[in-house]
Amino acid sequence: MPALSQQIAMERLGSLSGWKIESKELVKIFTFNDFLGSIAFVNQIAKLAEDAAHHPDIDIRYNRVRIALTTHDAGGLTEKDFALAGKIEKLL
């Protein structure tokens, strides 16, 4: 799957709330009430990621979870990244 052009990636970004593009990654920070809320959210993402065979970088800091999506073998953002971000949004 080829990487999206910057213009198309920016257009796709408009369909996602709170996400941004940073250095060829689609990024969002989610905040929860506590650590267990963060972990529960990450566990839900893990299932989505396995089903999609597309795995985000996940950073957990107590009640904050940073998700970063990119398609490494394409060298940037692809439709796979935006599709998984959309599924992650539906978890909330």
Salt bridges, closest charged atoms under 4 A:
GLU22 OE2 - LYS20 NZ 3.21
GLU22 OE1 - ARG66 NH2 3.25
GLU25 OE1 - ARG66 NH2 3.85
GLU50 OE2 - HIS55 NE2 2.77
ASP51 OD1 - LYS47 NZ 2.87
ASP59 OD2 - ARG61 NE 3.14
GLU79 OE1 - ARG12 NE 2.97
ASP81 OD1 - HIS54 NE2 2.60
GLU89 OE2 - LYS28 NZ 2.78
